[in-house]
Amino acid sequence: MTTAELIQKNKDYTLTSWSAQGAWNPIAIERGEGVYVYDTNGKRYLDWSSQLVNMNIGHSHPYVVRAIQEQVARLCYVDPSNATEPRGRLGELLAEVTPGDLSKSFFTNAGTEATENAMKIARLYTGRQKILTRQRSYHGATFAAMTAGGDPRRLANEPGVPWIVRIPDPFSYRSPIYRDRTAEEGDAIVAELVEETILMEGPENCAAIMLEGYSGTSGVMQPSSVFWSRIEQICRKYDMLLIVDEVMSGFGRTGEWFGIDHYPDVKPDIMCMAKGLTSGYVPLGATVVSDKIAEFFNDHTLWAGLTYSAHALACAAGVATIEVYRNENLVENAREMGKVLRRGLMDLAEKHPVIGEIRGTGLLQLTELVRNRDTREPLSDFNKPMTEPMKRAAKMLKDNGVSTIVRWNMIFHAPPLIVSEAQLQEGLAVMDDVLTMLDDYYEG
Ligand SMILES: Cc1ncc(COP(=O)(O)O)c(C=O)c1O
């Protein structure tokens, strides 16, 4: 098949996500290796976003490929009422790497099913209905998960489920709450507003607060430990559960096993994961619950189920992936390379006024671009079609062999955890050129 035929068949016979179909202009990717993917013409792209912040161990890792091949030959699937070795081993590994007393996993196919089931479990456990989520967050695209996310992708599907309550955002760069206040002072006020929201909604109706362990696709807007410890106290005070969504921030992405590990005193009741769990090699998600919740379901039915829950092949991929994180010290590498990335981005911010703010940590970082640093006017508006400069930036990155996420006025920097310093410099050099072009649109 020629490249043109391949692309045409994709366009003629398949639908793509989050896009008018006529506007879809895909690159035909043939293979991936390490931090690079290659198109059918042999052009190499540096994977600067790990394909939706997913391929944490990079592409085609031989250890995981072999584990998958061996499992395929032995057993791909049995119905979830059966026990298998990969399922038991993966559950045990997750109990080891997750914080606190998270101990039992319900396996799903993806992140959205992990958050759906977390909300279902919280409602079954507490007997309450409402789940509180952040204005700026993303928890998946099935119906309840979509409502739960504050991300404007939900708007076209509204009204969604009626039991989601949104809380204000701890977003120090843009929320008016933070004007003339430190980030910690603002975070304390936002936490107070969360408590007020619960009182207004009736604590007896509120099952849980669900937050991304480290803010991701909505713009890497991470609050301080002040916010997290207040939120945990509020959950305990009103007998609510704390659900932490680590679908994007889990498995070393931020330089810790999980985003929430940056706050060692905070103990989630439920954790959602996917993506890095198998590094995208086979679709798999999990909802991991604490001892007390696991115990509750010893004599209460867990009203949840999926044909593909605990898929043997996916679980074997998960086991092998976690072994890779451990054997190759990838969490530590993400932490160290994250410092190199941050230094490089800070240097770029000194040179290019168009950078308004750099946010994030480890290998989950982002630059927010502005027309003016004083007014903070975004280079492209939140939830509006991308402006000319941002379209040019996205094209320039692609033309120069860097594949990443460009959203509104944000460019994401999230390469695989195996990335080297030299590869980071390669990406930063392309960013430098892109920012030079964008500086022309700066109105300072
Ligand atoms: C924090 C978070 N939760 C949930 C999801 C949904 O995961 P999936 O697309 O695998 O359903 C995502 C996807 O990006 C995510 O970032």
The ligand as an ORCA input file, in Angstrom:
! r2SCAN-3c Opt
* xyz 0 1
  C      -6.144     12.233     33.996
  C      -6.834     11.398     32.949
  N      -7.858     10.617     33.309
  C      -8.500      9.840     32.420
  C      -8.135      9.843     31.093
  C      -8.872      8.978     30.105
  O      -8.097      7.904     29.711
  P      -8.455      7.091     28.380
  O      -8.309      8.004     27.228
  O      -7.496      5.933     28.404
  O      -9.860      6.611     28.539
  C      -7.074     10.656     30.667
  C      -6.660     10.674     29.260
  O      -5.852     11.448     28.817
  C      -6.408     11.453     31.622
  O      -5.406     12.269     31.270
*
